[in-house]
């Protein structure tokens, strides 16, 4: 996890969110077509469920995926503040999704702003 997006940077640990494993199992189960969660704020949903699952699928078992947000601004914010920084600090993901190409219209790493 990127220091830009979390208070606990580095490799993700589900020690604080052991329920995440069950969510990932449900997302991987071909018999489950919808996963719904009733949750409170700040419980590790974005990092633990969404980002880690996206990262796993991109790295280990690529497939078409859609992450939807209610508004375009929220999608751009997620891309800029969460997804892009995670890819940037994860070498296996960065090999598969070059940041400068994948996020050229919304996520531009600070290092590359002079080049663009």
C-alpha positions, 0 to 999 in steps of 0.5 A: 500500500502506498504511503500516499493513500494509507496510514499503514504503507507497505504490504497489506495485512488483514490483521485488522480486517480478518473479514476481508478474506471472506469477501475475496472468497465471495468475489471469486465464487462463480456461483455468486453474482452480487456481493453487497456489504452493509458496513460503516466508514473506515473499516478497510473496505477500499484498501482491503476489499477493492484495491487488494482484489483488483490487484490480485486479479490484475496480477494473478488472474486477469479478467474484465472488471468494472469498478463503478462510482456514483459520480465521475469525480469520485472515480477520478479521485479513487484513481488518483488517490488510491488505485494509481499510487497502489500500482505505482508502489507494486512492481508486479502491477506496474509491469502490467499497467504502466501508470503513464499509459493507463492513467494518462487523463487522470492519474499522473505521478508527480515524478512524470509531470515534467515529462508530459 
